[in-house]
Amino acid sequence: MSIDLGLLLLRLVVGLLLAGHGAQKLFGWFSGPGFKGITGWLGTIGLRPAPFWAFMAGMSEFGGGLLVALGLLNPLGALGIIGAMLMAIFLVHWGKGLWASNGGSEVPLTNIAAVLALALSGPGAYSLDAVLGIALPEPISLLGGLVLVVLGIAAALLGQERKPAAVQRADQNA
C-alpha cells in the first residue's frame, strides 16, 4: 500500500507540474507565453515549422503530464514528457553544464528520471489504468516508444534551421 501511495504522490506532483508547464505554452496560463509566444520563440531558435513544434511541445507536456497524473495509458504520458525534456536539453540547456543556476539541464534530467521511473514501475493501484484494467504491452510499448521519441528528436534537430556562425556567437555573447 505505501508503494502505491508513493507512486500516486509522485504521479500527481510531477504530472500536474508538467501539465501546468504545457498549459503555459498552449494557453498562456500561469503567466506563460501562450501558443503565439512559444511559436515565435521556437522559430527564433530555428525549429521549422514553428507552429507544429510549439503544438508538440505544449501537448507533450500538457497531455503527457495529465496522463501521468491520472495514471492513464502508462507509459505514453511519460514518453511525451521524455521527448519534450530531451528537446529542451538539446535546444536550450546543452553546453551550459548540469546545474539550473547556470541554465543547465538539471531540471529536465530530473523530470526524465521521475517519469522514466513511473513508466518502468507502472502507475500503481491508485491509477485509472488499474481501475479500468488497462495495461499496454510491456516492454514493447516503452521500448518502442523510446525509439519513436529518439527518431522524432533526430528529425527535429536535423530539420532545425542553422544560424550562421557569426549570429550564433552574437547570441551566446548576449
N, C-alpha and C positions, 0 to 999 in steps of 0.2 A: 504493500500500500504506500509506503513512504517513497518508493521509486516512482510510482505513478503520480504522486503529488509533486515530486521534484520535476518530472517531465512536464506536468501541467504548468508549473510556475515558469520554467524555462521557456516553454512554448508561448505563454501569454506575454511575458516581458519582451522577449526577442521579436516575436511575431508582430505584436502591436506597435512596437517602436519602429520596426521596418515598414509596416503598413503606413504609419504616420509619415515616415520619410518619403514613401512613394506618393502619398496624398499631397505633400508639399509640391512635388513635381507635377502631378496631374491636375490638381485642383487649386493650388495656391493656398491650401490650408496651413495652419500653424506657421504663418509668416513665410511660406515657401514662395518660390518664383513662379509657380504655375506652369502650365504647358507651354505657353508662349515664351516665357523666360528660359525654361530649360532647353527648349528647341533652339533658341538663339545662342545660348551658351555652348551647346553641343556642336552647333555649326561653327562657332569660332575656334573650336579645337579640332575641326576637320572631319567630323563624322557626317557622312552623306548617305542617304538623305536624312537630314537632322530631325524632321518630324517623326520618322519611323523610329529612330534610335531614342528619341525622347519618350515616345509611347512605350517602347520596350523597357527602358529604364524605369519609368513610373510603374508600369504593370508588373514588372519583375519584383519590385519592392512592395508595392501595394497589394497585388494579388498573392504574391508569394508569402508576404507577411500574414495576410488573412488566413491562407491555407495552413500555415504553420501554427498560428494561434488557435485555430479551430481543431487542429489535428485531423485535417481532411486531405485525402489523396496523397498521403506520405509516399514518396519523398518529393513530389512535384513542386511544392512551395519552396522547399529547401533548395532545389535545383535552380529555380528562378532567382532566389537571393544570391546563391553562389555565383551565378552568371553576372548579376549586377555588381557584386562586390569585386569580382575579378576584373571587370571592365573599369571600375573605379581605381583599382590598384594600378592597372596598366596605363590608364589615361591621365590620372590625376596625381597619384601618390608615388609613382615609380621614380626612383632616383633621389627621394627625399628621406631615405632611411626608414627606420621602423616606427619611431615614436610620433604620435599625433601632434605633439608640441612643435615638431618640425615639419608638419604636413605629411608625415609618413603614413604607412599602411597599417598601423596598429589597430584601428577600429574596424576596417573591413576584414582584416585577418581574424579578429575576434568574432565577428559576425559569421564568417565562414566556418570557423571551428564550432560555434554553437549550433548552427543549423545542420552541419555535417554530422555532429553527434546525435542530433534528433533524427536525422534521416537513417543513420545506422541503427539506433536503438529502437526506433518506432515511436509513435506518438503517445503510447501508454493507454491505460484503461479509461482515462477521463478525456476521451477524444471522440470526434464524430466518426472516425474510422472504426473505432471499437463499437460504438453504439449502432452504426449502420452495417457492421460486419464487412467493411471494405478492407481489402489487402491487395495492393498491387504486387505483381510477381517480383520476388526477391531472388537474387541480387540484380537481375536484369534491368529492372526499372531504374535503379540508382546508377549502375554502371553504364547502361545505355544513355541515360540522361546526362551523365557527366561527359560522355563522348560528344553528345549534341551541344552541350554548353561550350566545350573547348572549340568545336568546329564553328559555332556562332561567333565566339570571340575572335577567332582567327580571321573569319570573314570580315568582321567589323574593323579589325586592326589593319588588315591588308587593303581594305577599301578606303581607309582613312586618307583624306587629302593631306599631303605633306606640305608643311610650310618651308620656304627657302631657309637655308641655314642662318642668314642674317636676321630674319624675322624671329626664328627660334631663340637666338642669342638675346635679342631685344626683349622677348617675352620673359626669359629667365632672369634678366637683369632688372626687370620692372618690379 
